[in-house]
């Protein structure tokens, strides 16, 4: 099946049914579309009481564990997977000066750099850059925190368009209310 889509809409045609039915095309979309997208993962109010806040990038689709960190007045995002044995570094929102993996005790600074590792005091060539947590692209718009695993798309033209179209909208009044948030699975 050919997936060529003519950029001229007058010459474009509908994708064949296989595109919607075969898992290989779904996997291609996850890799080439969703993993490159910008996703809203939280708002800045989540980092008022906690400076460390774990999130999941597209839960139930990509399932990439990430951690938001507020260090002084700057918010950054890192992989929430320990660079030693891939254990989660942060499992609950908290207030702390370091991140500590509970598997082998590797500790990280709030800028994602490795701080220490038990038993590695006099090890040559340790630590290296690969021992740090991977930095994840982050954008903050209004109070919204957006992240992308592969920030190849400039999100600001879309956000600026929203701002233009909804110039009087009180974005600052929006809050997440878990009690009124629902999800549905639709067999479609």
C-alpha positions as CSV (number, residue, x, y, z in Angstrom):
1,X,0.0,0.0,0.0
2,X,1.3,3.5,-0.9
3,X,1.0,6.1,1.8
4,X,1.8,9.1,-0.5
5,X,-0.4,12.0,0.2
6,X,-0.4,14.7,-2.4
7,X,0.1,18.1,-0.8
8,X,-2.4,19.6,-3.3
9,X,-5.7,18.8,-1.7
10,X,-7.5,18.8,-5.1
11,X,-5.4,15.8,-6.1
12,X,-5.4,14.0,-2.8
13,X,-7.4,10.9,-2.1
14,X,-8.7,9.0,0.9
15,X,-6.3,6.6,2.6
16,X,-7.1,2.9,1.9
17,X,-9.0,1.0,4.6
18,X,-5.8,-1.0,5.6
19,X,-4.4,2.1,7.0
20,X,-7.0,2.1,9.7
21,X,-7.1,-1.7,10.3
22,X,-3.5,-2.9,10.3
23,X,-1.3,-2.5,13.4
24,X,1.9,-1.7,11.3
25,X,0.3,1.6,10.3
26,X,-0.8,2.4,13.8
27,X,2.8,1.7,14.9
28,X,4.1,4.0,12.2
29,X,1.7,6.8,13.3
30,X,2.9,6.3,17.0
31,X,6.5,6.6,15.9
32,X,6.2,9.4,13.3
33,X,3.3,11.5,14.5
34,X,2.5,11.0,18.1
35,X,6.1,10.7,19.5
36,X,6.9,14.0,17.7
37,X,3.8,15.9,18.8
38,X,3.6,18.4,21.6
39,X,1.4,17.3,24.5
40,X,-0.1,19.1,27.4
41,X,1.2,17.2,30.5
42,X,0.4,19.6,33.4
43,X,0.0,23.1,34.4
44,X,2.4,25.2,36.4
45,X,0.1,25.1,39.5
46,X,1.1,21.4,39.9
47,X,4.6,22.6,40.8
48,X,3.6,25.0,43.5
49,X,3.5,22.5,46.4
50,X,5.9,20.0,44.8
51,X,9.1,20.8,42.8
52,X,9.2,17.2,41.4
53,X,6.2,16.0,39.5
54,X,6.2,12.7,37.5
55,X,4.0,12.6,34.3
56,X,3.5,10.1,31.5
57,X,3.7,11.2,27.9
58,X,0.6,10.0,26.1
59,X,-0.4,7.4,28.7
60,X,-1.8,4.2,27.1
61,X,-0.2,5.1,23.8
62,X,3.5,6.0,24.0
63,X,3.7,5.6,27.8
64,X,7.0,7.5,28.2
65,X,7.7,8.2,31.9
66,X,8.9,11.8,32.4
67,X,9.5,14.0,35.4
68,X,8.9,17.8,35.6
69,X,11.3,19.6,37.9
70,X,11.0,23.1,39.2
71,X,14.4,24.4,40.3
72,X,14.2,27.9,41.6
73,X,11.8,29.5,39.0
74,X,12.7,27.3,36.1
75,X,10.7,24.3,35.0
76,X,12.5,21.5,33.1
77,X,11.5,18.0,32.0
78,X,13.7,14.9,32.1
79,X,13.3,11.2,31.4
80,X,12.0,9.6,34.6
81,X,14.0,6.5,33.8
82,X,17.3,6.0,35.7
83,X,20.3,5.9,33.5
84,X,21.7,2.9,35.4
85,X,19.0,0.1,35.2
86,X,15.9,1.8,33.8
87,X,14.0,2.0,37.1
88,X,11.7,4.9,37.6
89,X,13.4,7.7,39.5
90,X,10.3,9.5,40.8
91,X,7.0,7.8,41.5
92,X,5.1,10.5,43.4
93,X,5.0,14.3,43.4
94,X,7.3,15.5,46.1
95,X,9.5,18.4,47.4
96,X,13.2,17.5,47.4
97,X,16.6,18.8,46.6
98,X,17.7,15.6,44.7
99,X,16.1,12.8,42.8
100,X,17.0,9.3,44.0
101,X,16.4,6.0,42.2
102,X,15.2,3.5,44.7
103,X,16.7,0.5,42.8
104,X,20.5,1.1,43.3
105,X,20.5,4.5,44.9
106,X,21.7,6.6,42.0
107,X,21.1,10.2,42.9
108,X,20.6,13.1,40.5
109,X,20.7,16.9,40.8
110,X,17.6,18.9,39.9
111,X,19.3,19.8,36.6
112,X,19.3,16.1,35.6
113,X,23.0,15.6,36.2
114,X,24.2,12.6,38.2
115,X,25.2,13.5,41.7
116,X,26.3,10.1,43.1
117,X,26.1,6.3,42.9
118,X,26.8,4.1,45.9
119,X,30.0,2.0,45.3
120,X,31.3,4.1,42.4
121,X,33.5,6.6,44.3
122,X,36.8,5.7,42.7
123,X,35.6,4.3,39.4
124,X,37.5,5.6,36.3
125,X,35.5,7.3,33.6
126,X,32.5,7.8,35.9
127,X,30.3,9.7,35.6
128,X,29.9,10.5,32.0
129,X,27.2,12.5,30.1
130,X,25.3,9.2,29.5
131,X,24.8,8.9,33.3
132,X,22.7,12.0,33.4
133,X,18.9,12.0,32.9
134,X,17.9,12.7,29.4
135,X,16.5,16.2,28.9
136,X,13.1,16.4,27.2
137,X,12.0,19.5,25.2
138,X,9.5,21.6,27.1
139,X,7.5,24.7,26.3
140,X,5.4,26.7,28.7
141,X,2.5,28.7,27.3
142,X,0.3,30.6,29.7
143,X,0.3,28.2,32.6
144,X,0.4,25.1,30.4
145,X,3.4,22.8,30.3
146,X,3.8,21.0,27.0
147,X,6.5,18.5,26.2
148,X,7.6,16.6,23.1
149,X,9.9,13.6,22.8
150,X,11.2,14.9,19.5
151,X,10.7,18.6,19.2
152,X,10.8,18.8,15.4
153,X,7.6,20.8,15.2
154,X,7.4,24.5,16.1
155,X,4.3,24.6,18.4
156,X,4.2,28.4,18.8
157,X,2.4,29.2,15.5
158,X,-0.5,27.1,16.7
159,X,-0.4,28.6,20.2
160,X,-0.2,32.1,18.8
161,X,-3.2,31.4,16.6
162,X,-5.1,30.3,19.6
163,X,-4.1,33.5,21.4
164,X,-5.3,35.6,18.5
165,X,-8.6,33.8,18.1
166,X,-9.3,33.7,21.8
167,X,-7.7,37.0,22.9
168,X,-10.2,37.6,25.7
169,X,-10.4,34.1,27.0
170,X,-9.4,33.8,30.7
171,X,-6.8,31.0,30.3
172,X,-5.5,31.8,33.8
173,X,-8.9,30.7,35.3
174,X,-8.6,27.2,33.9
175,X,-8.0,24.5,36.5
176,X,-7.7,20.7,36.3
177,X,-10.5,19.1,38.3
178,X,-9.9,15.4,38.7
179,X,-13.4,14.8,40.1
180,X,-14.9,16.1,36.9
181,X,-12.5,14.5,34.5
182,X,-13.5,11.4,32.7
183,X,-12.2,9.1,30.0
184,X,-14.1,6.8,27.7
185,X,-12.9,4.0,25.5
186,X,-14.7,3.9,22.2
187,X,-14.5,0.8,20.0
188,X,-14.1,2.7,16.7
